[in-house]
Amino acid sequence: MTTRLIIARPLPGTVGETRRVVHLFPLPADAAMPERLTAYCDATFGPGELELLERPLGMPCLICLQRSPRPTSELPAAES
Ligand SMILES: [Zn+2]
């Protein structure tokens, strides 16, 4: 199954500045944009709470990074 990745962070004012990290949201390729998005770190956001980004900017959410599939441009993780 193909999954699109949405990159977004909370809009200013919706959360504290320190929590405005960039989350990654998995979305099935054939799905419409859902009402609420759930990030890999289980944070959920409703309409008007997210700033969608073309590419990762600023501080990434570490939990999202760990749980998301690795971009092919990065070195593969060591198998353990
Ligand atoms: Zn996250």
PDB file of the backbone (N, CA, C, O) and the ligand in Angstrom, with CONECT records:
HET     ZN  A 101       1
ATOM      1  N   MET A   1       0.846  -1.189   0.000  1.00  0.00           N
ATOM      2  CA  MET A   1       0.000   0.000   0.000  1.00  0.00           C
ATOM      3  C   MET A   1       0.885   1.243   0.000  1.00  0.00           C
ATOM      4  O   MET A   1       1.857   1.327   0.750  1.00  0.00           O
ATOM      5  N   THR A   2       0.542   2.178  -0.828  1.00  0.00           N
ATOM      6  CA  THR A   2       1.307   3.420  -0.881  1.00  0.00           C
ATOM      7  C   THR A   2       0.787   4.379   0.184  1.00  0.00           C
ATOM      8  O   THR A   2      -0.418   4.558   0.358  1.00  0.00           O
ATOM      9  N   THR A   3       1.709   4.971   0.869  1.00  0.00           N
ATOM     10  CA  THR A   3       1.327   5.934   1.889  1.00  0.00           C
ATOM     11  C   THR A   3       1.975   7.267   1.579  1.00  0.00           C
ATOM     12  O   THR A   3       3.182   7.357   1.354  1.00  0.00           O
ATOM     13  N   ARG A   4       1.163   8.279   1.572  1.00  0.00           N
ATOM     14  CA  ARG A   4       1.698   9.629   1.457  1.00  0.00           C
ATOM     15  C   ARG A   4       2.123  10.103   2.829  1.00  0.00           C
ATOM     16  O   ARG A   4       1.539   9.715   3.840  1.00  0.00           O
ATOM     17  N   LEU A   5       3.118  10.921   2.859  1.00  0.00           N
ATOM     18  CA  LEU A   5       3.530  11.529   4.108  1.00  0.00           C
ATOM     19  C   LEU A   5       3.176  13.009   4.070  1.00  0.00           C
ATOM     20  O   LEU A   5       3.521  13.725   3.130  1.00  0.00           O
ATOM     21  N   ILE A   6       2.499  13.437   5.082  1.00  0.00           N
ATOM     22  CA  ILE A   6       2.203  14.857   5.207  1.00  0.00           C
ATOM     23  C   ILE A   6       3.108  15.427   6.286  1.00  0.00           C
ATOM     24  O   ILE A   6       3.258  14.856   7.366  1.00  0.00           O
ATOM     25  N   ILE A   7       3.692  16.543   5.973  1.00  0.00           N
ATOM     26  CA  ILE A   7       4.586  17.211   6.908  1.00  0.00           C
ATOM     27  C   ILE A   7       3.876  18.485   7.370  1.00  0.00           C
ATOM     28  O   ILE A   7       3.487  19.320   6.553  1.00  0.00           O
ATOM     29  N   ALA A   8       3.715  18.622   8.661  1.00  0.00           N
ATOM     30  CA  ALA A   8       3.001  19.802   9.154  1.00  0.00           C
ATOM     31  C   ALA A   8       3.382  20.078  10.588  1.00  0.00           C
ATOM     32  O   ALA A   8       3.841  19.198  11.315  1.00  0.00           O
ATOM     33  N   ARG A   9       3.182  21.323  10.975  1.00  0.00           N
ATOM     34  CA  ARG A   9       3.414  21.675  12.365  1.00  0.00           C
ATOM     35  C   ARG A   9       2.242  22.515  12.864  1.00  0.00           C
ATOM     36  O   ARG A   9       1.529  23.139  12.079  1.00  0.00           O
ATOM     37  N   PRO A  10       2.060  22.519  14.165  1.00  0.00           N
ATOM     38  CA  PRO A  10       0.940  23.307  14.714  1.00  0.00           C
ATOM     39  C   PRO A  10       1.093  24.782  14.362  1.00  0.00           C
ATOM     40  O   PRO A  10       2.202  25.317  14.339  1.00  0.00           O
ATOM     41  N   LEU A  11      -0.020  25.418  14.093  1.00  0.00           N
ATOM     42  CA  LEU A  11       0.002  26.848  13.816  1.00  0.00           C
ATOM     43  C   LEU A  11       0.395  27.623  15.062  1.00  0.00           C
ATOM     44  O   LEU A  11       0.157  27.164  16.180  1.00  0.00           O
ATOM     45  N   PRO A  12       0.993  28.794  14.880  1.00  0.00           N
ATOM     46  CA  PRO A  12       1.322  29.630  16.035  1.00  0.00           C
ATOM     47  C   PRO A  12       0.068  29.911  16.855  1.00  0.00           C
ATOM     48  O   PRO A  12      -0.999  30.193  16.309  1.00  0.00           O
ATOM     49  N   GLY A  13       0.214  29.829  18.164  1.00  0.00           N
ATOM     50  CA  GLY A  13      -0.922  30.144  19.026  1.00  0.00           C
ATOM     51  C   GLY A  13      -1.741  28.933  19.423  1.00  0.00           C
ATOM     52  O   GLY A  13      -2.481  28.997  20.404  1.00  0.00           O
ATOM     53  N   THR A  14      -1.634  27.810  18.682  1.00  0.00           N
ATOM     54  CA  THR A  14      -2.424  26.638  19.043  1.00  0.00           C
ATOM     55  C   THR A  14      -1.753  25.839  20.150  1.00  0.00           C
ATOM     56  O   THR A  14      -2.424  25.183  20.947  1.00  0.00           O
ATOM     57  N   VAL A  15      -0.425  25.897  20.197  1.00  0.00           N
ATOM     58  CA  VAL A  15       0.334  25.223  21.257  1.00  0.00           C
ATOM     59  C   VAL A  15       1.477  26.151  21.651  1.00  0.00           C
ATOM     60  O   VAL A  15       1.715  27.161  20.988  1.00  0.00           O
ATOM     61  N   GLY A  16       2.175  25.819  22.713  1.00  0.00           N
ATOM     62  CA  GLY A  16       3.335  26.602  23.104  1.00  0.00           C
ATOM     63  C   GLY A  16       4.428  26.523  22.052  1.00  0.00           C
ATOM     64  O   GLY A  16       4.518  25.537  21.320  1.00  0.00           O
ATOM     65  N   GLU A  17       5.246  27.542  21.972  1.00  0.00           N
ATOM     66  CA  GLU A  17       6.303  27.579  20.950  1.00  0.00           C
ATOM     67  C   GLU A  17       7.191  26.336  20.988  1.00  0.00           C
ATOM     68  O   GLU A  17       7.595  25.828  19.942  1.00  0.00           O
ATOM     69  N   THR A  18       7.495  25.850  22.188  1.00  0.00           N
ATOM     70  CA  THR A  18       8.398  24.708  22.282  1.00  0.00           C
ATOM     71  C   THR A  18       7.750  23.437  21.738  1.00  0.00           C
ATOM     72  O   THR A  18       8.451  22.473  21.431  1.00  0.00           O
ATOM     73  N   ARG A  19       6.415  23.423  21.614  1.00  0.00           N
ATOM     74  CA  ARG A  19       5.761  22.225  21.083  1.00  0.00           C
ATOM     75  C   ARG A  19       5.464  22.363  19.598  1.00  0.00           C
ATOM     76  O   ARG A  19       4.828  21.483  19.017  1.00  0.00           O
ATOM     77  N   ARG A  20       5.905  23.433  18.978  1.00  0.00           N
ATOM     78  CA  ARG A  20       5.654  23.611  17.546  1.00  0.00           C
ATOM     79  C   ARG A  20       6.698  22.841  16.745  1.00  0.00           C
ATOM     80  O   ARG A  20       7.441  23.423  15.954  1.00  0.00           O
ATOM     81  N   VAL A  21       6.746  21.554  16.954  1.00  0.00           N
ATOM     82  CA  VAL A  21       7.672  20.720  16.204  1.00  0.00           C
ATOM     83  C   VAL A  21       6.974  20.224  14.947  1.00  0.00           C
ATOM     84  O   VAL A  21       5.746  20.232  14.854  1.00  0.00           O
ATOM     85  N   VAL A  22       7.774  19.793  13.990  1.00  0.00           N
ATOM     86  CA  VAL A  22       7.241  19.328  12.714  1.00  0.00           C
ATOM     87  C   VAL A  22       6.893  17.850  12.829  1.00  0.00           C
ATOM     88  O   VAL A  22       7.766  17.010  13.052  1.00  0.00           O
ATOM     89  N   HIS A  23       5.623  17.546  12.676  1.00  0.00           N
ATOM     90  CA  HIS A  23       5.150  16.165  12.773  1.00  0.00           C
ATOM     91  C   HIS A  23       5.006  15.562  11.378  1.00  0.00           C
ATOM     92  O   HIS A  23       4.863  16.268  10.380  1.00  0.00           O
ATOM     93  N   LEU A  24       5.050  14.249  11.347  1.00  0.00           N
ATOM     94  CA  LEU A  24       4.835  13.501  10.101  1.00  0.00           C
ATOM     95  C   LEU A  24       3.543  12.721  10.229  1.00  0.00           C
ATOM     96  O   LEU A  24       3.303  12.043  11.228  1.00  0.00           O
ATOM     97  N   PHE A  25       2.715  12.826   9.200  1.00  0.00           N
ATOM     98  CA  PHE A  25       1.403  12.188   9.221  1.00  0.00           C
ATOM     99  C   PHE A  25       1.291  11.221   8.060  1.00  0.00           C
ATOM    100  O   PHE A  25       1.428  11.625   6.905  1.00  0.00           O
ATOM    101  N   PRO A  26       1.044   9.940   8.345  1.00  0.00           N
ATOM    102  CA  PRO A  26       0.828   8.994   7.244  1.00  0.00           C
ATOM    103  C   PRO A  26      -0.588   9.133   6.708  1.00  0.00           C
ATOM    104  O   PRO A  26      -1.543   9.272   7.473  1.00  0.00           O
ATOM    105  N   LEU A  27      -0.714   9.093   5.386  1.00  0.00           N
ATOM    106  CA  LEU A  27      -2.034   9.201   4.762  1.00  0.00           C
ATOM    107  C   LEU A  27      -2.057   8.269   3.566  1.00  0.00           C
ATOM    108  O   LEU A  27      -1.214   8.393   2.678  1.00  0.00           O
ATOM    109  N   PRO A  28      -3.014   7.327   3.519  1.00  0.00           N
ATOM    110  CA  PRO A  28      -3.097   6.446   2.345  1.00  0.00           C
ATOM    111  C   PRO A  28      -3.229   7.274   1.077  1.00  0.00           C
ATOM    112  O   PRO A  28      -3.932   8.285   1.050  1.00  0.00           O
ATOM    113  N   ALA A  29      -2.544   6.834   0.028  1.00  0.00           N
ATOM    114  CA  ALA A  29      -2.449   7.641  -1.191  1.00  0.00           C
ATOM    115  C   ALA A  29      -3.805   7.942  -1.802  1.00  0.00           C
ATOM    116  O   ALA A  29      -3.984   8.981  -2.438  1.00  0.00           O
ATOM    117  N   ASP A  30      -4.768   7.034  -1.612  1.00  0.00           N
ATOM    118  CA  ASP A  30      -6.057   7.249  -2.272  1.00  0.00           C
ATOM    119  C   ASP A  30      -7.086   7.884  -1.343  1.00  0.00           C
ATOM    120  O   ASP A  30      -8.250   8.029  -1.717  1.00  0.00           O
ATOM    121  N   ALA A  31      -6.674   8.256  -0.153  1.00  0.00           N
ATOM    122  CA  ALA A  31      -7.621   8.825   0.797  1.00  0.00           C
ATOM    123  C   ALA A  31      -7.735  10.326   0.632  1.00  0.00           C
ATOM    124  O   ALA A  31      -6.774  11.007   0.275  1.00  0.00           O
ATOM    125  N   ALA A  32      -8.924  10.823   0.897  1.00  0.00           N
ATOM    126  CA  ALA A  32      -9.099  12.269   0.949  1.00  0.00           C
ATOM    127  C   ALA A  32      -8.489  12.767   2.252  1.00  0.00           C
ATOM    128  O   ALA A  32      -8.263  11.989   3.178  1.00  0.00           O
ATOM    129  N   MET A  33      -8.229  14.044   2.315  1.00  0.00           N
ATOM    130  CA  MET A  33      -7.694  14.623   3.540  1.00  0.00           C
ATOM    131  C   MET A  33      -8.720  14.446   4.663  1.00  0.00           C
ATOM    132  O   MET A  33      -9.829  14.974   4.580  1.00  0.00           O
ATOM    133  N   PRO A  34      -8.353  13.710   5.704  1.00  0.00           N
ATOM    134  CA  PRO A  34      -9.327  13.482   6.771  1.00  0.00           C
ATOM    135  C   PRO A  34      -9.555  14.734   7.606  1.00  0.00           C
ATOM    136  O   PRO A  34      -8.763  15.677   7.580  1.00  0.00           O
ATOM    137  N   GLU A  35     -10.646  14.717   8.339  1.00  0.00           N
ATOM    138  CA  GLU A  35     -10.980  15.852   9.208  1.00  0.00           C
ATOM    139  C   GLU A  35      -9.896  16.082  10.254  1.00  0.00           C
ATOM    140  O   GLU A  35      -9.478  17.211  10.512  1.00  0.00           O
ATOM    141  N   ARG A  36      -9.459  14.986  10.842  1.00  0.00           N
ATOM    142  CA  ARG A  36      -8.380  15.079  11.823  1.00  0.00           C
ATOM    143  C   ARG A  36      -7.202  14.247  11.347  1.00  0.00           C
ATOM    144  O   ARG A  36      -7.381  13.158  10.800  1.00  0.00           O
ATOM    145  N   LEU A  37      -6.016  14.754  11.554  1.00  0.00           N
ATOM    146  CA  LEU A  37      -4.803  14.034  11.188  1.00  0.00           C
ATOM    147  C   LEU A  37      -4.140  13.518  12.450  1.00  0.00           C
ATOM    148  O   LEU A  37      -4.051  14.234  13.447  1.00  0.00           O
ATOM    149  N   THR A  38      -3.671  12.275  12.410  1.00  0.00           N
ATOM    150  CA  THR A  38      -2.944  11.705  13.531  1.00  0.00           C
ATOM    151  C   THR A  38      -1.511  11.465  13.103  1.00  0.00           C
ATOM    152  O   THR A  38      -1.250  10.768  12.122  1.00  0.00           O
ATOM    153  N   ALA A  39      -0.589  12.043  13.844  1.00  0.00           N
ATOM    154  CA  ALA A  39       0.822  11.909  13.523  1.00  0.00           C
ATOM    155  C   ALA A  39       1.339  10.554  13.996  1.00  0.00           C
ATOM    156  O   ALA A  39       0.674   9.847  14.753  1.00  0.00           O
ATOM    157  N   TYR A  40       2.545  10.208  13.532  1.00  0.00           N
ATOM    158  CA  TYR A  40       3.173   8.968  13.988  1.00  0.00           C
ATOM    159  C   TYR A  40       3.338   8.960  15.506  1.00  0.00           C
ATOM    160  O   TYR A  40       3.346   7.890  16.113  1.00  0.00           O
ATOM    161  N   CYS A  41       3.468  10.118  16.123  1.00  0.00           N
ATOM    162  CA  CYS A  41       3.653  10.172  17.576  1.00  0.00           C
ATOM    163  C   CYS A  41       2.322  10.177  18.321  1.00  0.00           C
ATOM    164  O   CYS A  41       2.296  10.365  19.538  1.00  0.00           O
ATOM    165  N   ASP A  42       1.209   9.971  17.596  1.00  0.00           N
ATOM    166  CA  ASP A  42      -0.139   9.912  18.166  1.00  0.00           C
ATOM    167  C   ASP A  42      -0.731  11.272  18.502  1.00  0.00           C
ATOM    168  O   ASP A  42      -1.826  11.340  19.061  1.00  0.00           O
ATOM    169  N   ALA A  43      -0.046  12.340  18.181  1.00  0.00           N
ATOM    170  CA  ALA A  43      -0.655  13.661  18.334  1.00  0.00           C
ATOM    171  C   ALA A  43      -1.709  13.827  17.249  1.00  0.00           C
ATOM    172  O   ALA A  43      -1.474  13.466  16.096  1.00  0.00           O
ATOM    173  N   THR A  44      -2.862  14.366  17.608  1.00  0.00           N
ATOM    174  CA  THR A  44      -3.909  14.578  16.605  1.00  0.00           C
ATOM    175  C   THR A  44      -4.218  16.065  16.491  1.00  0.00           C
ATOM    176  O   THR A  44      -4.135  16.823  17.458  1.00  0.00           O
ATOM    177  N   PHE A  45      -4.575  16.445  15.283  1.00  0.00           N
ATOM    178  CA  PHE A  45      -4.863  17.845  15.011  1.00  0.00           C
ATOM    179  C   PHE A  45      -6.118  17.938  14.163  1.00  0.00           C
ATOM    180  O   PHE A  45      -6.349  17.112  13.279  1.00  0.00           O
ATOM    181  N   GLY A  46      -6.909  18.931  14.436  1.00  0.00           N
ATOM    182  CA  GLY A  46      -8.140  19.151  13.683  1.00  0.00           C
ATOM    183  C   GLY A  46      -7.954  20.243  12.651  1.00  0.00           C
ATOM    184  O   GLY A  46      -6.853  20.761  12.464  1.00  0.00           O
ATOM    185  N   PRO A  47      -9.050  20.589  11.979  1.00  0.00           N
ATOM    186  CA  PRO A  47      -8.990  21.631  10.958  1.00  0.00           C
ATOM    187  C   PRO A  47      -8.510  22.955  11.557  1.00  0.00           C
ATOM    188  O   PRO A  47      -8.906  23.329  12.661  1.00  0.00           O
ATOM    189  N   GLY A  48      -7.677  23.636  10.835  1.00  0.00           N
ATOM    190  CA  GLY A  48      -7.230  24.950  11.274  1.00  0.00           C
ATOM    191  C   GLY A  48      -6.165  24.930  12.346  1.00  0.00           C
ATOM    192  O   GLY A  48      -5.833  25.976  12.903  1.00  0.00           O
ATOM    193  N   GLU A  49      -5.621  23.761  12.649  1.00  0.00           N
ATOM    194  CA  GLU A  49      -4.597  23.690  13.691  1.00  0.00           C
ATOM    195  C   GLU A  49      -3.210  23.445  13.128  1.00  0.00           C
ATOM    196  O   GLU A  49      -2.217  23.523  13.850  1.00  0.00           O
ATOM    197  N   LEU A  50      -3.142  23.149  11.834  1.00  0.00           N
ATOM    198  CA  LEU A  50      -1.857  22.747  11.262  1.00  0.00           C
ATOM    199  C   LEU A  50      -1.415  23.670  10.141  1.00  0.00           C
ATOM    200  O   LEU A  50      -2.220  24.178   9.361  1.00  0.00           O
ATOM    201  N   GLU A  51      -0.121  23.864  10.093  1.00  0.00           N
ATOM    202  CA  GLU A  51       0.508  24.554   8.978  1.00  0.00           C
ATOM    203  C   GLU A  51       1.186  23.479   8.143  1.00  0.00           C
ATOM    204  O   GLU A  51       2.161  22.872   8.586  1.00  0.00           O
ATOM    205  N   LEU A  52       0.678  23.237   6.934  1.00  0.00           N
ATOM    206  CA  LEU A  52       1.263  22.202   6.085  1.00  0.00           C
ATOM    207  C   LEU A  52       2.551  22.726   5.475  1.00  0.00           C
ATOM    208  O   LEU A  52       2.636  23.879   5.052  1.00  0.00           O
ATOM    209  N   LEU A  53       3.549  21.857   5.438  1.00  0.00           N
ATOM    210  CA  LEU A  53       4.857  22.254   4.937  1.00  0.00           C
ATOM    211  C   LEU A  53       5.219  21.433   3.703  1.00  0.00           C
ATOM    212  O   LEU A  53       4.884  20.252   3.611  1.00  0.00           O
ATOM    213  N   GLU A  54       5.900  22.063   2.767  1.00  0.00           N
ATOM    214  CA  GLU A  54       6.367  21.369   1.572  1.00  0.00           C
ATOM    215  C   GLU A  54       7.517  20.431   1.903  1.00  0.00           C
ATOM    216  O   GLU A  54       7.672  19.371   1.296  1.00  0.00           O
ATOM    217  N   ARG A  55       8.307  20.835   2.864  1.00  0.00           N
ATOM    218  CA  ARG A  55       9.467  20.044   3.251  1.00  0.00           C
ATOM    219  C   ARG A  55       9.716  20.298   4.732  1.00  0.00           C
ATOM    220  O   ARG A  55       9.248  21.294   5.284  1.00  0.00           O
ATOM    221  N   PRO A  56      10.456  19.392   5.375  1.00  0.00           N
ATOM    222  CA  PRO A  56      10.711  19.583   6.808  1.00  0.00           C
ATOM    223  C   PRO A  56      11.440  20.898   7.071  1.00  0.00           C
ATOM    224  O   PRO A  56      12.465  21.197   6.458  1.00  0.00           O
ATOM    225  N   LEU A  57      10.897  21.655   7.978  1.00  0.00           N
ATOM    226  CA  LEU A  57      11.477  22.943   8.352  1.00  0.00           C
ATOM    227  C   LEU A  57      11.509  22.987   9.868  1.00  0.00           C
ATOM    228  O   LEU A  57      10.610  22.471  10.533  1.00  0.00           O
ATOM    229  N   GLY A  58      12.527  23.592  10.399  1.00  0.00           N
ATOM    230  CA  GLY A  58      12.535  23.787  11.849  1.00  0.00           C
ATOM    231  C   GLY A  58      12.750  22.489  12.610  1.00  0.00           C
ATOM    232  O   GLY A  58      13.353  21.542  12.106  1.00  0.00           O
ATOM    233  N   MET A  59      12.249  22.469  13.819  1.00  0.00           N
ATOM    234  CA  MET A  59      12.508  21.375  14.748  1.00  0.00           C
ATOM    235  C   MET A  59      11.596  20.191  14.444  1.00  0.00           C
ATOM    236  O   MET A  59      10.374  20.330  14.488  1.00  0.00           O
ATOM    237  N   PRO A  60      12.173  19.025  14.137  1.00  0.00           N
ATOM    238  CA  PRO A  60      11.315  17.872  13.878  1.00  0.00           C
ATOM    239  C   PRO A  60      10.851  17.218  15.168  1.00  0.00           C
ATOM    240  O   PRO A  60      11.509  17.329  16.203  1.00  0.00           O
ATOM    241  N   CYS A  61       9.717  16.537  15.102  1.00  0.00           N
ATOM    242  CA  CYS A  61       9.251  15.727  16.225  1.00  0.00           C
ATOM    243  C   CYS A  61      10.054  14.435  16.210  1.00  0.00           C
ATOM    244  O   CYS A  61       9.993  13.671  15.246  1.00  0.00           O
ATOM    245  N   LEU A  62      10.796  14.193  17.263  1.00  0.00           N
ATOM    246  CA  LEU A  62      11.697  13.032  17.275  1.00  0.00           C
ATOM    247  C   LEU A  62      10.932  11.713  17.251  1.00  0.00           C
ATOM    248  O   LEU A  62      11.374  10.742  16.636  1.00  0.00           O
ATOM    249  N   ILE A  63       9.794  11.684  17.917  1.00  0.00           N
ATOM    250  CA  ILE A  63       9.016  10.436  17.921  1.00  0.00           C
ATOM    251  C   ILE A  63       8.501  10.143  16.516  1.00  0.00           C
ATOM    252  O   ILE A  63       8.539   8.998  16.065  1.00  0.00           O
ATOM    253  N   CYS A  64       8.025  11.163  15.831  1.00  0.00           N
ATOM    254  CA  CYS A  64       7.581  10.968  14.446  1.00  0.00           C
ATOM    255  C   CYS A  64       8.727  10.473  13.573  1.00  0.00           C
ATOM    256  O   CYS A  64       8.545   9.580  12.745  1.00  0.00           O
ATOM    257  N   LEU A  65       9.884  11.046  13.758  1.00  0.00           N
ATOM    258  CA  LEU A  65      11.035  10.634  12.957  1.00  0.00           C
ATOM    259  C   LEU A  65      11.368   9.168  13.188  1.00  0.00           C
ATOM    260  O   LEU A  65      11.659   8.429  12.248  1.00  0.00           O
ATOM    261  N   GLN A  66      11.323   8.759  14.442  1.00  0.00           N
ATOM    262  CA  GLN A  66      11.682   7.375  14.772  1.00  0.00           C
ATOM    263  C   GLN A  66      10.662   6.388  14.228  1.00  0.00           C
ATOM    264  O   GLN A  66      11.018   5.283  13.820  1.00  0.00           O
ATOM    265  N   ARG A  67       9.386   6.788  14.221  1.00  0.00           N
ATOM    266  CA  ARG A  67       8.338   5.841  13.837  1.00  0.00           C
ATOM    267  C   ARG A  67       8.059   5.837  12.342  1.00  0.00           C
ATOM    268  O   ARG A  67       7.464   4.886  11.833  1.00  0.00           O
ATOM    269  N   SER A  68       8.468   6.863  11.639  1.00  0.00           N
ATOM    270  CA  SER A  68       8.137   6.948  10.227  1.00  0.00           C
ATOM    271  C   SER A  68       9.113   6.122   9.409  1.00  0.00           C
ATOM    272  O   SER A  68      10.230   5.850   9.850  1.00  0.00           O
ATOM    273  N   PRO A  69       8.686   5.720   8.203  1.00  0.00           N
ATOM    274  CA  PRO A  69       9.636   5.049   7.309  1.00  0.00           C
ATOM    275  C   PRO A  69      10.770   6.002   6.968  1.00  0.00           C
ATOM    276  O   PRO A  69      10.551   7.200   6.792  1.00  0.00           O
ATOM    277  N   ARG A  70      11.968   5.473   6.876  1.00  0.00           N
ATOM    278  CA  ARG A  70      13.123   6.331   6.607  1.00  0.00           C
ATOM    279  C   ARG A  70      13.105   6.817   5.165  1.00  0.00           C
ATOM    280  O   ARG A  70      12.879   6.024   4.250  1.00  0.00           O
ATOM    281  N   PRO A  71      13.336   8.080   4.953  1.00  0.00           N
ATOM    282  CA  PRO A  71      13.511   8.545   3.567  1.00  0.00           C
ATOM    283  C   PRO A  71      14.698   7.842   2.938  1.00  0.00           C
ATOM    284  O   PRO A  71      15.697   7.571   3.604  1.00  0.00           O
ATOM    285  N   THR A  72      14.583   7.547   1.648  1.00  0.00           N
ATOM    286  CA  THR A  72      15.641   6.786   0.993  1.00  0.00           C
ATOM    287  C   THR A  72      16.926   7.589   0.888  1.00  0.00           C
ATOM    288  O   THR A  72      17.995   7.019   0.673  1.00  0.00           O
ATOM    289  N   SER A  73      16.834   8.904   1.037  1.00  0.00           N
ATOM    290  CA  SER A  73      18.033   9.722   0.934  1.00  0.00           C
ATOM    291  C   SER A  73      18.909   9.587   2.173  1.00  0.00           C
ATOM    292  O   SER A  73      20.079   9.970   2.158  1.00  0.00           O
ATOM    293  N   GLU A  74      18.339   9.041   3.243  1.00  0.00           N
ATOM    294  CA  GLU A  74      19.144   8.863   4.450  1.00  0.00           C
ATOM    295  C   GLU A  74      19.820   7.504   4.435  1.00  0.00           C
ATOM    296  O   GLU A  74      19.396   6.593   3.724  1.00  0.00           O
ATOM    297  N   LEU A  75      20.845   7.382   5.204  1.00  0.00           N
ATOM    298  CA  LEU A  75      21.496   6.088   5.331  1.00  0.00           C
ATOM    299  C   LEU A  75      20.528   5.106   5.994  1.00  0.00           C
ATOM    300  O   LEU A  75      19.813   5.472   6.926  1.00  0.00           O
ATOM    301  N   PRO A  76      20.505   3.862   5.515  1.00  0.00           N
ATOM    302  CA  PRO A  76      19.606   2.891   6.134  1.00  0.00           C
ATOM    303  C   PRO A  76      20.001   2.621   7.589  1.00  0.00           C
ATOM    304  O   PRO A  76      21.180   2.614   7.945  1.00  0.00           O
ATOM    305  N   ALA A  77      18.988   2.401   8.401  1.00  0.00           N
ATOM    306  CA  ALA A  77      19.267   2.113   9.801  1.00  0.00           C
ATOM    307  C   ALA A  77      19.908   0.739   9.915  1.00  0.00           C
ATOM    308  O   ALA A  77      19.594  -0.170   9.146  1.00  0.00           O
ATOM    309  N   ALA A  78      20.784   0.600  10.854  1.00  0.00           N
ATOM    310  CA  ALA A  78      21.432  -0.685  11.066  1.00  0.00           C
ATOM    311  C   ALA A  78      20.419  -1.695  11.596  1.00  0.00           C
ATOM    312  O   ALA A  78      19.634  -1.390  12.494  1.00  0.00           O
ATOM    313  N   GLU A  79      20.444  -2.876  11.042  1.00  0.00           N
ATOM    314  CA  GLU A  79      19.556  -3.922  11.547  1.00  0.00           C
ATOM    315  C   GLU A  79      20.083  -4.426  12.883  1.00  0.00           C
ATOM    316  O   GLU A  79      21.286  -4.617  13.060  1.00  0.00           O
ATOM    317  N   SER A  80      19.177  -4.634  13.804  1.00  0.00           N
ATOM    318  CA  SER A  80      19.642  -5.135  15.093  1.00  0.00           C
ATOM    319  C   SER A  80      18.882  -6.399  15.447  1.00  0.00           C
ATOM    320  O   SER A  80      19.121  -6.989  16.501  1.00  0.00           O
TER     321      SER A  80
HETATM  322 ZN    ZN A 101       5.107  13.962  16.157  1.00  0.00          ZN2+
END
